[in-house]
Amino acid sequence: MKVLIVGSGGREHAIAASVAKSPKVDKIYCAPGNAGIGQIAECVPIGAMEFGRIVEFAKKEAVDLTIVGMDDPLVGGLVDEMEAAGLRVFGPRKNAAILEGSKAFSKDLMKKYNIPTAAYENFDDPKEALAYLETAKMPVVLKADGLALGKGVLICNTRKEAREGVRTIMEDKKFGAAGNRMVVEEFMTGREVSVLSFVDGRTIQIMSSAQDHKRAGDGDQGLNTGGMGTFSPSPFYTDEVDAFCRKYIYQATVDAMAAEGRPFKGVIFFGLMLTQDGPRVLEYNARFGDPEAQVVLPRMKNDIIDVVQACIDGTLDQLRLQFEDNAAVCVVLASEGYPVSYEKGFVISGLERFGQEEGYYCFHAGTKQTPEGIVTNGGRVLGITAKGTDLKTARANAYKAAEWVSFENKYMRSDIGKAIDEA
């Protein structure tokens, strides 16, 4: 069969690598893809938001299945357009992708259906937000309502910071139209855990847990990023936590979306905070997390095509997800200066080491093929993933492999997975 993947980052490379393992697949396309994806798929120069061109291409090439990896096209309604054209596609429709597309919607949904989350208020007017913050308990979390590449969240420890945060999000529009509406949320403390799941509208199947590192600098300092590294499974995601989430969060979310007339088919990412009062939902994403996909998918035993087809057909209850009894750690190699400003176009060396040893992966995020070779083309450049019998071994392997690669202005955190030592 022919498969088209929509997107261009490390997540899409991880998806493509999983798809390439399926004996059912004999041709992979990616729109637009990147230099790494281009080694296992045919990259086509079509942007992820060029819906008409994507539909036209899928029809022309008789694509059997399209997997939409990115949030923007999902929230924008690419799945609806492809379905309307009679094409088979994996991902939530527009009315379900709002679970990620609007933080205000998701908070209201959790409140209505008693799904555990932080206390909050939604605001359309910056003056009303400022008035509310004058009496709110500090610290607080300010969230731009719409999509902001994982960066539209500000933690404010003082009233002065909160006032500046309102200006940044709602008045200066640092995150664009995503800041037309804002959520002010109670600040929660505890361990963060990411849990990915496959959903077919009714049934939900949980993947292995993971833990992301969002901040740019060691010790969780600096600005929020799209993710500087991750590990799977999380030792803090215990059987007790799993039982609670299955009872009060996972199925409850799927049922709530169905009850709202927004049946969800695709991947739901649950961002959880393990508080003293139990697990709480921090956020939902309507697709694979990035870089979480880079540590979860390499550990999945199932043929991803079988799982995706079951989600589309509503037969997920007939499958059992299986994961290897091991661990994986991903260290992101970024461009110095990310996420604010950075240079691009530096030649990357050492990539040939990957593929020679089992259990080591190099997922491309911001790369480009040029006559001089593969060069840096973004803030997050590569995700270096390694497996191991346990998390400490996987961590050592990932950092060893991260040294195989070099490029000018290479930057990485040195403490990805350090929390493992405290488990």
C-alpha positions in Angstrom: 0.0 0.0 0.0 1.0 3.7 -0.4 1.1 5.9 2.7 1.4 9.7 2.8 2.6 11.4 6.0 1.9 15.1 6.5 4.5 17.1 8.4 8.2 17.8 8.5 9.6 17.2 12.0 11.1 14.6 14.3 7.6 13.3 15.1 6.9 12.7 11.4 10.3 11.0 11.0 9.5 8.7 13.9 6.1 7.9 12.3 7.7 7.3 8.9 10.3 4.9 10.5 7.5 2.9 12.1 5.5 2.8 8.8 8.6 1.7 7.0 8.7 -1.4 9.2 5.3 -2.6 8.1 5.3 -5.4 5.5 2.0 -3.9 4.2 3.7 -0.7 2.9 5.6 -0.5 -0.3 5.7 3.2 -0.8 5.9 6.2 1.6 5.5 9.9 0.7 5.9 12.8 3.0 4.7 16.4 2.6 6.9 18.3 2.9 9.3 16.0 4.9 12.9 16.7 5.7 16.4 15.4 4.9 16.1 12.4 7.2 12.6 11.4 6.2 13.9 11.6 2.6 16.1 8.6 3.2 13.1 6.3 3.7 10.3 8.2 1.9 9.8 10.4 -1.1 9.4 13.9 0.1 7.1 16.1 -2.0 7.3 20.0 -1.8 3.8 20.5 -0.5 3.2 22.5 2.7 1.2 20.9 5.5 -1.4 23.7 5.2 -1.8 23.4 1.5 -5.0 21.3 1.8 -6.0 21.4 -1.8 -2.6 20.3 -3.1 -2.4 17.5 -0.5 -5.8 16.2 -1.6 -4.9 16.5 -5.3 -1.6 14.7 -4.7 -3.2 11.8 -2.7 -5.7 11.3 -5.5 -3.2 11.5 -8.3 -0.8 9.0 -6.7 -3.7 6.7 -5.5 -2.5 7.0 -1.9 -4.2 4.3 0.3 -3.7 6.0 3.7 -2.7 9.5 4.9 -1.4 10.0 8.4 -1.5 13.7 9.6 1.3 14.3 12.1 1.1 18.0 12.8 -1.4 20.0 14.9 -2.0 23.0 12.5 -3.5 20.9 9.6 -5.6 18.8 12.1 -7.0 21.9 13.8 -7.5 23.5 10.4 -9.6 20.6 9.1 -7.4 18.7 6.7 -9.0 15.4 7.8 -12.4 16.7 6.9 -11.3 17.8 3.4 -9.6 14.5 2.7 -12.6 12.5 3.9 -14.9 14.7 1.7 -12.7 13.7 -1.3 -13.2 10.0 -0.5 -9.7 9.5 0.9 -8.7 7.3 3.9 -7.0 9.5 6.5 -5.8 9.1 10.2 -6.4 11.9 12.6 -9.2 13.8 14.3 -11.7 15.9 12.3 -11.7 19.6 12.9 -14.5 19.5 15.4 -12.5 17.0 17.5 -9.1 18.5 17.0 -10.4 21.5 18.9 -9.4 19.5 22.0 -5.9 20.9 21.3 -6.9 23.9 19.1 -8.6 25.7 22.0 -7.3 25.5 25.6 -10.5 27.3 26.7 -12.6 24.6 25.1 -10.7 21.7 26.7 -10.8 23.3 30.1 -14.6 23.9 29.8 -14.9 20.2 28.7 -13.0 18.9 31.7 -15.1 21.1 34.0 -18.4 19.9 32.5 -17.5 16.2 32.7 -15.6 16.3 36.1 -12.2 15.4 34.5 -9.5 16.4 37.1 -7.6 19.5 36.1 -6.4 22.8 37.6 -8.8 25.6 38.5 -9.0 28.2 35.8 -10.8 31.2 34.2 -11.0 32.1 30.5 -10.6 35.7 29.3 -11.3 37.5 26.0 -10.6 41.0 27.3 -7.1 41.9 28.7 -8.6 44.4 31.1 -10.8 41.8 32.7 -7.8 39.4 32.9 -5.8 42.1 34.7 -8.6 42.8 37.1 -8.9 39.1 38.0 -5.1 38.8 38.5 -5.1 41.6 41.1 -6.7 39.2 43.6 -5.7 35.8 42.2 -3.3 33.6 44.3 0.2 33.6 42.9 1.9 31.9 41.1 -0.4 31.5 38.1 -0.1 30.0 34.7 -1.2 32.1 31.6 -2.0 30.1 28.5 -2.6 31.5 25.0 -5.9 29.8 23.9 -4.7 28.6 20.4 -1.8 26.8 18.9 1.6 28.4 19.7 4.2 25.6 18.9 4.3 24.5 22.5 5.5 28.0 23.6 2.3 29.9 24.5 2.5 29.2 28.3 3.9 31.6 30.8 4.4 30.8 34.5 4.1 34.0 36.6 5.4 34.0 40.2 4.4 37.6 41.0 1.6 40.0 40.1 4.0 42.1 38.1 5.0 39.1 36.0 1.3 38.2 35.5 0.5 41.8 34.3 3.5 41.6 31.9 2.3 38.2 30.8 -1.2 39.5 29.9 0.5 42.2 27.8 2.7 39.7 26.1 -0.1 37.3 25.2 -3.2 39.5 24.6 -1.9 43.0 23.7 1.5 42.5 22.1 0.2 39.2 20.5 3.6 37.5 20.8 1.9 34.2 19.9 -0.3 35.8 17.2 -4.0 35.1 17.1 -3.5 32.2 19.6 -3.5 35.0 22.2 -6.9 36.5 21.3 -8.2 34.5 24.2 -6.3 33.5 27.3 -6.7 30.9 30.1 -5.5 31.9 33.6 -4.8 28.7 35.5 -3.9 27.6 39.0 -0.3 26.7 39.3 0.1 23.0 40.0 3.2 21.3 41.4 4.4 17.7 40.9 5.9 15.5 38.3 4.9 15.9 34.7 4.1 12.8 32.7 3.1 12.4 29.0 0.8 9.6 28.0 -0.1 9.0 24.3 -3.1 7.0 23.3 -4.8 5.6 20.2 -8.6 6.3 19.9 -11.3 5.1 17.5 -14.1 7.3 18.7 -15.2 4.9 21.4 -12.3 2.8 22.5 -9.0 4.1 23.9 -5.7 2.2 24.1 -2.9 3.6 26.1 0.7 3.7 24.8 3.8 3.6 27.0 4.3 6.6 29.3 7.0 9.3 28.7 8.4 12.4 30.3 9.4 15.5 28.4 11.8 18.3 29.1 10.3 21.6 27.9 12.8 24.2 29.1 15.7 25.3 27.0 18.4 25.0 29.7 19.7 22.5 32.2 17.8 22.2 35.5 14.6 23.2 33.7 15.8 26.8 33.4 15.2 29.2 30.5 12.4 29.5 28.0 9.8 27.0 27.0 10.6 25.1 23.8 8.9 22.4 21.7 10.9 19.9 23.8 14.6 19.3 24.5 14.4 15.6 25.2 12.3 12.9 26.6 12.4 9.4 28.1 10.1 6.4 28.2 8.7 4.8 30.3 8.3 7.2 33.2 9.2 5.6 36.5 6.7 8.0 38.2 3.8 6.6 36.1 2.9 3.9 38.6 0.2 1.2 38.5 -1.7 3.3 40.9 -1.5 6.4 38.7 -2.5 4.3 35.7 -5.6 2.9 37.4 -6.7 6.4 38.5 -6.2 7.9 35.0 -8.0 5.0 33.3 -11.0 5.5 35.6 -11.2 9.3 35.7 -9.4 10.8 32.8 -8.7 8.6 29.6 -12.1 7.0 28.9 -13.9 10.0 30.4 -12.3 12.3 27.8 -13.2 10.0 24.9 -16.8 9.7 26.2 -17.0 13.5 26.8 -16.0 14.2 23.2 -18.5 11.7 21.9 -21.3 13.1 24.1 -20.5 16.6 22.6 -21.0 15.3 19.1 -17.2 15.4 18.4 -16.1 11.8 18.3 -12.3 11.6 18.4 -10.4 9.3 16.1 -6.6 9.5 16.1 -4.1 10.1 18.9 -4.8 11.9 22.1 -1.8 13.1 24.1 -2.5 13.5 27.8 -0.1 15.9 29.5 -0.5 15.0 33.2 0.7 16.6 36.5 1.1 14.1 39.3 0.0 16.4 42.2 -0.3 15.6 45.9 -4.0 15.3 45.3 -3.7 12.9 42.5 -3.1 13.1 38.7 -4.5 16.2 36.9 -4.7 17.0 33.2 -2.3 19.8 32.2 -3.1 19.8 28.5 -4.4 17.7 25.6 -2.8 17.4 22.2 -4.7 15.9 19.3 -1.6 14.1 17.8 1.6 12.4 18.7 3.8 14.4 21.0 7.2 15.6 19.7 9.7 14.4 20.9 7.6 11.8 22.8 6.9 9.9 19.6 10.6 9.5 19.2 10.9 7.3 22.4 7.4 5.7 22.3 7.1 4.5 18.7 10.5 2.7 18.6 9.4 0.6 21.6 6.0 -0.4 20.1 5.7 -4.0 18.9 2.5 -3.6 16.9 2.5 -2.9 13.2 1.5 0.8 13.2 -0.6 0.3 10.1 -2.8 -2.3 11.9 -3.4 0.1 14.8 -4.1 3.1 12.5 -6.6 1.1 10.4 -8.3 0.0 13.6 -8.7 3.5 14.8 -10.3 4.6 11.4 -12.6 1.5 11.3 -13.7 1.7 14.9 -12.2 -1.8 15.7 -9.5 -0.8 18.2 -11.1 -3.0 20.9 -9.9 -6.0 18.9 -6.3 -5.1 19.2 -3.8 -5.2 22.1 -1.0 -2.7 22.1 2.3 -4.2 23.1 5.6 -2.5 24.0 9.1 -3.8 24.5 10.2 -4.4 28.1 13.0 -1.8 27.9 13.5 1.9 27.8 14.4 4.7 25.4 15.8 8.2 25.9 15.9 11.0 23.3 18.3 14.0 23.5 17.5 16.9 21.2 20.4 18.5 19.4 19.4 22.1 18.8 20.9 25.3 17.3 22.5 27.6 19.9 20.0 30.4 20.6 16.9 28.3 20.2 14.0 29.1 20.8 14.6 32.8 20.3 17.1 33.3 17.4 19.6 31.0 15.8 21.6 30.5 12.6 20.9 27.8 10.0 22.7 26.2 7.1 25.6 24.4 8.9 26.7 21.1 7.5 26.0 18.1 9.9 28.6 15.3 10.2 28.4 11.9 11.8 25.0 10.9 10.6 26.4 7.7 8.9 27.0 6.1 12.3 23.2 5.6 12.7 21.8 2.4 11.2 25.0 0.5 11.9 24.1 -0.5 15.4 20.7 -1.8 16.7 18.8 0.4 19.1 20.2 3.8 18.0 18.0 6.3 16.0 18.6 9.8 14.6 15.3 11.5 13.9 15.6 14.7 11.8 13.6 17.8 12.8 15.1 20.9 11.3 17.3 19.6 8.5 17.6 20.1 4.7 19.4 18.3 1.9 21.8 20.5 -0.1 24.6 19.8 -2.6 27.1 20.3 0.3 25.3 17.6 2.4 22.6 17.7 5.1 22.5 21.0 6.9 20.8 22.5 9.9 17.4 24.1 9.0 15.7 24.9 12.3 15.9 25.4 16.0 15.5 21.8 16.9 17.8 19.9 14.5 17.9 16.3 15.5 16.5 13.9 18.1 19.0 11.3 19.1 17.2 8.3 20.5 18.7 5.2 22.1 17.2 2.1 23.7 18.6 0.3 26.7 17.6 -2.5 29.1 16.6 0.2 31.6 16.4 4.0 31.7 19.9 4.6 33.0 21.4 2.4 30.2 19.3 4.1 27.6 20.3 7.5 28.9 24.0 6.7 28.7 23.5 5.3 25.2 21.7 8.4 24.0 24.4 10.8 25.2 27.0 8.6 23.7 25.2 8.7 20.3 24.7 12.4 20.7 28.5 12.8 20.5 28.6 11.0 17.1 27.0 14.1 15.5 28.6 17.5 15.1 27.6 20.8 13.5 28.4 24.4 14.2 26.4 26.0 17.0 25.3 22.5 18.3 23.5 22.8 21.7 21.9 20.2 23.9 20.8 19.9 27.5 23.1 17.6 29.6 20.5 16.5 32.1 17.8 14.8 30.0 16.4 11.9 32.1 18.3 13.0 35.2 15.1 12.6 37.2 15.5 8.8 36.7 18.2 8.9 39.4 15.5 10.2 41.9 13.0 7.5 41.1 
